């Protein structure tokens, strides 16, 4: 996804949230607060998904030295076979 498309979708989601909250409550301060809360929540989920993708890629690429910190790679269903 291109960056400009991402920015447009994010702006659409936040403006849509603000309009819906304002239409339901007729309160501009409440609309601003809930829009900021929605923005913060989106950022938290984005950060968590990036951490998950980094963890998953470290498991699939051989489970480097940092994989032991999170209990190894066996939790996501990957089976490691060693050749002798």
BASESE-583412 format. One record per atom (N, C-alpha, C, O): residue in three letters; x, y, z. Coordinates in steps of 0.02 Angstrom, whole numbers, plus 50000, padded with zeros to 5 digits. Layout:
<atoms>
ALAXYZ;...
</atoms>
This chain:
<atoms>
UNK500434994150000;UNK500005000050000;UNK500455006250000;UNK500925006650039;UNK500295010849957;UNK500695016949954;UNK500545021350015;UNK500015020850046;UNK501015025650031;UNK500955029850091;UNK500365034650086;UNK500015035850135;UNK500265037550027;UNK499725042450019;UNK499045038950028;UNK498575041950055;UNK498985032750004;UNK498365029050014;UNK498255027650088;UNK497695028150112;UNK498785025750123;UNK498735024550195;UNK498515030850231;UNK498085030550275;UNK498805036550214;UNK498615042850247;UNK497895044650234;UNK497545047050278;UNK497665043550173;UNK496965045050157;UNK496485040550195;UNK495985042950221;UNK496645034150200;UNK496215029550236;UNK496215031150311;UNK495695030750344;UNK496785032850338;UNK496825034650408;UNK496425041050422;UNK496055041350472;UNK496495046050379;UNK496105052150387;UNK495355050950380;UNK494955053850417;UNK495165046550334;UNK494465044850325;UNK494185041450387;UNK493625042850409;UNK494565036850416;UNK494345033350476;UNK494275038150535;UNK493785037850572;UNK494755042650543;UNK494725047350601;UNK494175052550591;UNK493825054250639;UNK494095055050530;UNK493555059950518;UNK492875056650524;UNK492405059650551;UNK492825050550500;UNK492195046850507;UNK492025045750580;UNK491445046450600;UNK492515044150620;UNK492405043250692;UNK492175049850723;UNK491705049850763;UNK492495055350706;UNK492315061850734;UNK491605063750715;UNK491225066250757;UNK491415062650652;UNK490745064450630;UNK490215060250664;UNK489695062850685;UNK490345053750671;UNK489855049350703;UNK489765051150776;UNK489205051350801;UNK490315052550812;UNK490265054350882;UNK489915061150890;UNK489505061950935;UNK490085065850846;UNK489755072450851;UNK489005071950836;UNK488595075050869;UNK488835067950786;UNK488125067150769;UNK487745063750826;UNK487155065250837;UNK488065059350863;UNK487735055950918;UNK487695059950982;UNK487235058951022;UNK488175064450992;UNK488195067851056;UNK488105075451052;UNK487965078651102;UNK488185078450992;UNK488165085650983;UNK488655089251028;UNK488515094751054;UNK489235086251038;UNK489745089151081;UNK490415088851045;UNK490685083551031;UNK490675094851030;UNK491325095150995;UNK491895092651039;UNK492315088851015;UNK491925094451103;UNK492465091851145;UNK492465084251150;UNK492995081051149;UNK491875081251155;UNK491835073951158;UNK492065070851093;UNK492405065651093;UNK491895073951037;UNK492115071450972;UNK492875071850965;UNK493185067250939;UNK493175077250989;UNK493905077950986;UNK494245072751030;UNK494735069651009;UNK493995071851091;UNK494305067051137;UNK494255059951111;UNK494745056251113;UNK493675058051086;UNK493605051251061;UNK494005050150997;UNK494255044650985;UNK494085055250956;UNK494505054650896;UNK495235053850916;UNK495585049750885;UNK495465057450965;UNK496155056650989;UNK496245049751020;UNK496775046651011;UNK495745047351057;UNK495785040651086;UNK495805035351031;UNK496165030351037;UNK495415036250979;UNK495415031650923;UNK496095031650888;UNK496345026350869;UNK496385037450880;UNK497045038050849;UNK497575034450891;UNK497995030850864;UNK497545035350956;UNK498015031951001;UNK497935024450998;UNK498425020750997;UNK497315022150997;UNK497175014950993;UNK497435011950927;UNK497705006450927;UNK497345015550872;UNK497605013150808;UNK498365012650810;UNK498655007950782;UNK498695017350842;UNK499425017150847;UNK499655011350889;UNK500155008150873;UNK499305009950943;UNK499495004350987;UNK499424997750949;UNK499864993450952;UNK498864996850912;UNK498774990750874;UNK499294990150817;UNK499524984650802;UNK499464995650786;UNK499974995550734;UNK500654993450763;UNK500994989250733;UNK500834996150820;UNK501464994550852;UNK501474987150872;UNK501984983750863;UNK500924984650899;UNK500884977650919;UNK500934973050858;UNK501244967750862;UNK500624974950803;UNK500664970750743;UNK501364970650715;UNK501584965550690;UNK501724976250718;UNK502414976450694;UNK502854971950739;UNK503274968250713;UNK502754972250804;UNK503134967850849;UNK502984960550835;UNK503444956350835;UNK502344958850822;UNK502164951950806;UNK502494949750741;UNK502744944150737;UNK502504953950690;UNK502814952150627;UNK503564951150634;UNK503854946750603;UNK503884955250675;UNK504604954450687;UNK504734947850723;UNK505204944250706;UNK504324946250772;UNK504404940050809;UNK504294934050763;UNK504674929150766;UNK503784934350721;UNK503634928850676;UNK504184927950624;UNK504364922350607;UNK504464933450599;UNK504994932850550;UNK505634930150581;UNK506014926650548;UNK505754931650644;UNK506354928850677;UNK506264921350687;UNK506764917750686;UNK505654919050698;UNK505544911950706;UNK505614908250640;UNK505894902750638;UNK505384911150586;UNK505424907750522;UNK506114908050490;UNK506264904150445;UNK506534912650513;UNK507194913250482;UNK507734909850523;UNK508324911250514;UNK507554905450566;UNK508054901650603;UNK508064903150677;UNK508444900050714;UNK507664907850699;UNK507624909150771;UNK508274911550799;UNK508574908150841;UNK508504917150777;UNK509144919850798;UNK509224920250873;UNK508814917350910;UNK509724923750897;UNK509874923850969;UNK509314926951010;UNK509274925551070;UNK508894931250982;UNK508364934451020;UNK507744930151028;UNK507304931851067;UNK507694924550991;UNK507094920450993;UNK507014917051060;UNK506444915551080;UNK507554915651095;UNK507494912251160;UNK507174916751213;UNK506914914251262;UNK507204923251203;UNK506914927851252;UNK506154927251255;UNK505854928651307;UNK505844925151201;UNK505124924651198;UNK504884917451199;UNK504324916051177;UNK505274912951225;UNK505064906051232;UNK505164901851170;UNK504854896551163;UNK505574903951124;UNK505704900051064;UNK505174900951012;UNK504744905251017;UNK505214896750960;UNK504774897450903;UNK504254891950899;UNK503864891750851;UNK504234887550947;UNK503774881950942;UNK503044884050954;UNK502594880150940;UNK502934889950979;UNK502254892150994;UNK501834893650933;UNK501224893550937;UNK502134895050876;UNK501734896850817;UNK501654890950770;UNK501404891750714;UNK501844885050791;UNK501714879150752;UNK502254877350701;UNK502134873250657;UNK502834880250708;UNK503364878450662;UNK503754872650691;UNK503914872650751;UNK503914867950651;UNK504304862250675;UNK504994862750644;UNK505064863550584;UNK505494862150684;UNK506184862550661;UNK506454855450656;UNK506414851550703;UNK506724853850599;UNK507044847350590;UNK507774848450578;UNK507984852250535;UNK508174845050617;UNK508884845750609;UNK509144839950567;UNK508934834150577;UNK509584841350522;UNK509894836150481;UNK510574834550509;UNK510944839050529;UNK510724828150512;UNK511364826050540;UNK511784822950488;UNK512354820850502;
</atoms>
